Amino acid sequence: MKESNLRAWQVLFLFVAVLAYFLLSSGRVHNAKFFRGQTMYSPALCKAPDSCIDIKREEKSLKPGALPTQIQSGYCISVPVLLYHHIRPQAEAALKKQSFLNVDPGFFDLQMKYLTEHGYNTIFADALINSLKTHSPLPEKSILVTVDDGYRDFFTNAFPIIQKYGIKVNLMIATGLIGGEDGMSWDQINQIKQSGLAYFVNHTWSHYAVSNGSADKIQYEIQTGKKQLEENTGQSVNIFAYPYGSFNNNAISILQSNGFSGAFSTIPGFLQCDSYIMTLHRNHVGNAPLSSYGL
């Protein structure tokens, strides 16, 4: 190969490499914004029966710059929904291999204090659903605090902090876990209810991924969770939270046929729209200041 041709190929290769680097870097920045909840994306419904199974796995598999289809039709409002699981000392969570889903009580206290000091209005899930259905405004700086599964550490570690700051909290309860090794008791749930600071959301009976199994199994999980929550709390239950963030069209259809008016996914973002009222956004929170999540 002539020297002039070799140099031309070298220059071309260098140009392509530099261009690829900048494109990938731009994609990483864009994706970082997406996972902080700064970009608002969500499917209204899945295009195929299995296309929305395991949202967490889909998030991890996203390539730089690759985002779900943006759908912001209908009536939309910006309402952050914070997602928690365990609230326990981080060292204890590490021993139980729960660090990924844990927030230390010290951080949780600082986060709830932050909401209070910065003028956020914590609301219940039914207020958000009603706002979307009736196209009516919510109080300025409305926000939801949600805690999944019904673990005992919520009662022992988080509930005193909730009471301290007067925070309204939404508890996504898998009723079959109540009374178990790590679960709250129904007596503890009723103590929380009597505070007037809690709203209860159906999270199935056994923490079952409702994108799986037969229609009869999904019906059983949804209906049993609803029945047990209503019997033990006295609250009407018509809002759902998907275990594992796993859903599909079939699960959505069954929920709607059972009278559910809204449901929460684990898709990140602050924007909530009536066009995807059955797959509303939630944002995982960890051991970091809430300011780092765009609040």
C-alpha positions in Angstrom: 0.0 0.0 0.0 1.3 3.4 -0.9 2.3 5.7 2.0 -0.2 8.3 1.0 -3.1 5.8 1.0 -1.9 4.4 4.4 -2.0 7.9 5.9 -5.4 8.5 4.5 -6.8 5.3 6.1 -5.1 6.3 9.4 -6.7 9.7 9.4 -10.1 8.2 8.5 -9.8 5.6 11.3 -8.9 8.3 13.8 -11.9 10.4 12.8 -14.3 7.5 13.2 -12.9 6.6 16.6 -13.2 10.2 17.9 -16.8 10.4 16.5 -17.7 7.1 18.2 -16.3 8.3 21.5 -18.3 11.5 21.6 -21.5 9.6 20.6 -21.1 7.1 23.4 -20.3 9.8 25.9 -23.4 11.7 24.9 -25.4 8.6 25.3 -24.0 7.9 28.8 -25.0 11.4 29.9 -28.5 11.1 28.5 -29.0 7.7 30.1 -27.7 9.1 33.5 -30.4 11.8 33.3 -33.0 9.1 32.5 -32.2 7.1 35.6 -32.2 10.1 37.9 -35.8 10.7 36.8 -35.0 13.9 34.8 -36.3 12.5 31.5 -39.9 11.3 31.5 -40.6 8.2 29.5 -43.0 5.3 29.8 -45.0 2.9 27.7 -48.8 3.5 27.9 -49.3 -0.3 27.4 -47.0 -3.0 26.2 -47.0 -3.8 22.5 -46.8 -7.5 23.0 -47.8 -9.8 25.9 -44.2 -10.3 27.2 -42.7 -7.0 26.2 -42.8 -5.4 29.6 -41.7 -8.3 31.8 -39.1 -7.4 34.4 -38.6 -3.7 33.9 -35.5 -3.7 36.1 -33.8 -6.2 33.7 -34.8 -4.0 30.7 -33.3 -0.9 32.4 -30.0 -2.7 33.0 -29.9 -3.9 29.3 -30.4 -0.4 27.8 -27.6 0.6 25.6 -26.1 4.1 25.8 -28.7 6.5 24.5 -31.4 3.9 24.1 -34.6 4.9 25.8 -38.1 3.6 25.9 -40.7 5.2 23.6 -41.8 8.6 25.0 -45.5 8.8 25.5 -46.7 12.0 27.1 -50.3 12.2 25.8 -53.4 13.3 27.6 -53.4 15.0 31.0 -49.9 15.0 32.6 -48.5 16.4 35.8 -45.1 16.3 37.4 -45.3 14.3 40.6 -42.2 12.5 41.9 -42.9 9.1 43.5 -40.1 7.8 45.8 -39.6 4.1 46.1 -38.2 2.4 49.2 -38.0 -1.2 50.4 -36.0 -1.8 53.6 -35.1 0.9 56.2 -32.5 -0.6 58.4 -28.8 0.0 59.4 -26.6 -0.5 56.4 -24.4 -3.0 58.2 -27.4 -5.1 59.1 -28.7 -4.9 55.5 -25.3 -6.1 54.2 -25.3 -9.1 56.4 -28.8 -10.0 55.0 -27.6 -9.2 51.4 -30.2 -6.5 51.2 -27.9 -3.5 50.6 -29.2 -2.7 47.1 -32.8 -2.3 48.4 -31.9 -0.6 51.7 -31.8 2.9 53.0 -30.1 3.5 56.4 -32.5 5.1 59.0 -30.1 8.1 59.3 -30.4 8.8 55.6 -34.1 8.2 55.7 -34.5 10.8 58.5 -32.5 13.3 56.5 -34.6 12.6 53.4 -37.9 13.1 55.2 -36.5 16.2 56.8 -35.5 17.5 53.4 -39.1 17.1 52.1 -40.5 19.0 55.1 -37.9 21.9 54.9 -38.2 22.3 51.2 -42.0 22.6 51.1 -43.0 19.3 49.6 -46.6 18.1 50.1 -46.7 14.4 50.7 -49.9 12.9 49.3 -51.6 9.5 49.1 -51.8 7.4 46.0 -55.6 7.9 45.5 -55.1 11.7 45.3 -52.7 11.2 42.4 -55.0 8.8 40.6 -58.0 11.1 41.2 -56.1 14.0 39.8 -55.2 12.2 36.6 -58.8 10.8 36.2 -60.5 14.2 36.7 -57.8 16.4 35.3 -57.7 18.4 38.5 -54.6 20.1 40.0 -52.7 18.9 43.1 -51.1 21.0 45.7 -47.8 22.6 44.6 -44.8 20.4 45.1 -46.8 17.2 45.6 -44.8 14.0 46.1 -45.5 10.4 47.0 -43.4 8.3 49.5 -43.9 4.6 48.8 -42.5 1.6 50.7 -42.9 -1.8 49.2 -43.6 -5.3 50.6 -44.5 -4.7 54.3 -41.2 -5.4 56.1 -41.0 -5.2 59.8 -38.1 -2.7 59.6 -40.6 -0.1 58.3 -42.5 -0.3 61.6 -39.4 -0.3 63.8 -37.1 2.1 61.9 -39.1 4.2 59.5 -42.5 4.7 61.1 -41.1 6.8 64.0 -39.4 9.1 61.4 -42.7 9.3 59.4 -44.5 10.4 62.6 -41.7 12.8 63.5 -42.1 14.8 60.3 -45.8 14.1 59.7 -45.1 12.4 56.3 -47.9 10.7 54.4 -46.7 7.3 53.3 -48.1 4.7 50.8 -47.4 1.1 51.9 -47.4 -1.4 49.0 -48.4 -4.6 50.9 -47.9 -8.2 49.8 -50.4 -9.6 52.3 -49.0 -13.1 52.3 -45.8 -11.7 53.8 -47.6 -10.2 56.8 -46.8 -12.1 60.0 -43.8 -13.8 58.4 -40.2 -13.8 59.5 -39.4 -10.3 58.1 -42.9 -9.0 57.8 -45.0 -6.7 59.9 -48.0 -8.1 61.8 -51.5 -7.0 61.2 -51.5 -5.3 64.6 -48.5 -3.2 63.6 -50.2 -2.3 60.3 -53.3 -1.1 62.2 -51.1 1.0 64.5 -49.7 2.7 61.4 -53.3 3.1 60.0 -54.5 4.8 63.2 -51.8 7.5 62.8 -53.7 8.7 59.7 -50.4 8.9 57.8 -50.7 5.7 55.7 -52.5 4.6 52.6 -52.4 0.9 51.6 -51.8 -0.4 48.1 -52.3 -3.9 46.8 -48.9 -5.6 46.0 -50.4 -9.1 45.5 -50.7 -11.9 48.1 -47.3 -13.6 47.7 -45.3 -10.9 46.0 -46.1 -12.6 42.7 -44.9 -11.3 39.3 -48.3 -10.8 37.6 -46.8 -11.0 34.1 -46.3 -14.7 34.7 -48.7 -17.6 35.2 -52.3 -18.3 34.3 -55.1 -15.9 34.4 -56.5 -17.8 37.4 -53.2 -17.5 39.3 -53.0 -13.8 38.6 -56.7 -13.3 39.6 -56.0 -15.2 42.9 -53.0 -13.1 43.7 -54.8 -9.8 43.0 -58.1 -10.6 44.6 -56.6 -12.3 47.7 -54.3 -9.3 48.3 -57.2 -6.9 47.9 -59.6 -8.9 50.2 -57.1 -9.3 53.0 -56.0 -5.6 52.9 -59.6 -4.4 53.0 -60.6 -6.8 55.8 -57.6 -5.8 57.9 -57.5 -2.1 57.3 -61.0 -1.1 56.5 -59.8 0.8 53.5 -61.1 0.4 50.0 -58.2 -1.0 47.9 -58.3 -0.2 44.1 -54.7 0.8 43.4 -51.9 -1.7 42.6 -48.1 -1.8 42.6 -46.4 -4.4 40.4 -44.0 -6.8 42.3 -40.5 -6.7 40.7 -41.9 -3.9 38.4 -43.2 -6.8 36.2 -46.3 -6.3 34.1 -47.9 -6.9 30.7 -51.1 -6.2 28.9 -52.8 -9.3 30.4 -52.0 -8.2 33.9 -53.3 -4.7 33.2 -56.5 -6.1 31.7 -57.1 -8.3 34.7 -56.5 -5.4 37.1 -58.9 -3.2 35.3 -61.6 -6.0 35.2 -61.2 -6.2 39.0 -61.9 -2.5 39.4 -58.4 -1.1 39.8 -58.1 2.5 38.7 -54.4 2.9 38.7 -51.1 1.0 39.2 -47.4 1.8 39.8 -44.5 0.4 37.9 -40.7 0.8 38.6 -40.1 2.9 35.5 -38.2 6.0 36.6 -39.5 9.5 35.9 -41.4 12.4 37.5 -44.1 12.9 34.9 -47.4 11.1 35.4 -50.0 10.9 32.6 -53.5 9.6 32.4 -52.5 7.8 29.2 -50.4 5.4 31.3 -52.3 5.5 34.6 -51.8 1.7 34.9 -48.0 2.0 34.7 -47.1 5.1 36.7 -43.5 6.1 37.3 -41.5 5.5 40.5 -38.0 6.3 41.4 -35.7 4.1 43.5 -34.0 6.0 46.4 -30.8 5.0 48.0 -28.4 6.3 50.6 -28.0 9.8 49.1 -29.5 13.3 49.6 -32.7 13.8 47.8 -31.2 16.7 46.0 -29.1 14.3 44.0 -32.3 12.8 42.6 -33.4 16.1 41.1 -35.6 17.3 44.0 
